[in-house]
Amino acid sequence: MADFAFTGPEPDLADLLAARPAFAMHAQDGLCFEDVPLNAIADQYGTPVWVYGAGSMQARYAALQAAFKAQNLDVHIHYAVKANDHIAILDIFRQLGAGADVVSLGELLRARRAGIAAKDVVYSGVGKAEAEIEAALAQGIGQFNVESTEELDMLSALATRTGTTAKVVLRMNPDVDAGTHAKITTGLAENKFGIAAADIPALYARATALPGIAMRGLALHIGSQILSPEPYATAYAKAAAMVRLLRAQGMTVTVLDLGGGIGIGYHDEPGMNLAAFAAVVKREVGGLGVDLLMEPGRYLVGPAGLLLASVVLQKQAAKRFVVLDAAMNELMRPALYEAWHGILPVNAALFHGIASPADIVGPVCESADCFAKDRELPDLGPGERVALLDAGAYGAVMSSSYNARPRAASVLVSDGQFRLITPRQRLEDLWADEVLP
Ligand SMILES: *Cc1c(COP(=O)(O)O)cnc(C)c1O
């Protein structure tokens, strides 16, 4: 079940807060995140502003590691850069010992800029361009997750031409329904991702003989925002069977990349049960004698970020509309995936105020520019601030300047302090690179 399919009763403000220990409501200071009043951040840097918490990221990373450790598993974590590619965030995961999973040369260079060694980077994606592959080879990237026979041949040719060797795993499409939103499922045969299981043995054998290619193993990634260990169990069982089959055919398999996709609770439900997930990993692939790696994105950063916005005005029409200064060009998930994000008022007095339904919208000229429909919220007058929760993953990375809206600022909270990590884009920056013919 994904966030869009949540069937429980809609959580009220107190439920939302209770499910998020990094947040607290103080009578004077209002809503605080990792002990920092959000009002202090908005006063200093304005809104809309992304707020990220280093402590939350560290705690989530530690929880995932602890779950693996409890199963006596050694799983190397490669943070999926596409979830949030800010170099300050990459730097936090580097310090924790993570590698990176990238899907473009831009992401590889971001990871390098944050000090992540090229050998600790795996490169996924169905359409790596020649120039990107060449650059990745030159950097000495740790692993290519190859998604087609065509890509394999291109990689072999480029590695040979440049006198390098590409370490390769084949991304197997396990044809498993991850039970998530159609736009974020990737492990079905009908999806563009990966190589059909039936085609893996022949391709693996051919790859082993190709120049410039060092075959290492298999990868899979079945989708995103997965809340149950079940689809993983099915997919990993198929991967284990494939490893055994390849070995029976004389092939060497030393790496299994378990992909990402661990889901989080966007309402007040728990996210993936990490203990149950790690137990599945142990049961299905723990005895294979391969190096295990994993590529989580959303799980690590989603709840560690929020979008702080101000109310422009409250419009009473056929229904109540609360118009924010943030819009779909900042946080696109509601428009793109019908995603549900919790919304908390920052002002403590409002938190306990009488709630009534309202549509929370942005100022962009699209009906899809709506963060929440019929949400029970108190009266929110102009200038009141709200926090859009769990916006750390697939938030800022998907933002645009549609409607000529400058990119929002971002702030990192760490040890009770906050620092600007992205200045708000200036209006004149919007057209700075444009040329009048
Ligand atoms: C997007 C992606 C991930 C990360 O997915 P999350 O749901 O954010 O954990 C990992 N691996 C690959 C190949 C991806 O495309």
The ligand as an ORCA input file, in Angstrom:
! r2SCAN-3c Opt
* xyz 0 1
  C      15.049      5.663     -7.381
  C      15.976      4.518     -7.196
  C      16.412      4.149     -5.924
  C      15.920      4.819     -4.667
  O      14.551      4.599     -4.465
  P      13.889      5.026     -3.077
  O      12.465      4.631     -3.237
  O      14.057      6.484     -2.934
  O      14.578      4.260     -2.008
  C      17.322      3.127     -5.817
  N      17.782      2.475     -6.909
  C      17.371      2.790     -8.152
  C      17.900      2.046     -9.308
  C      16.457      3.823     -8.347
  O      16.043      4.128     -9.569
*
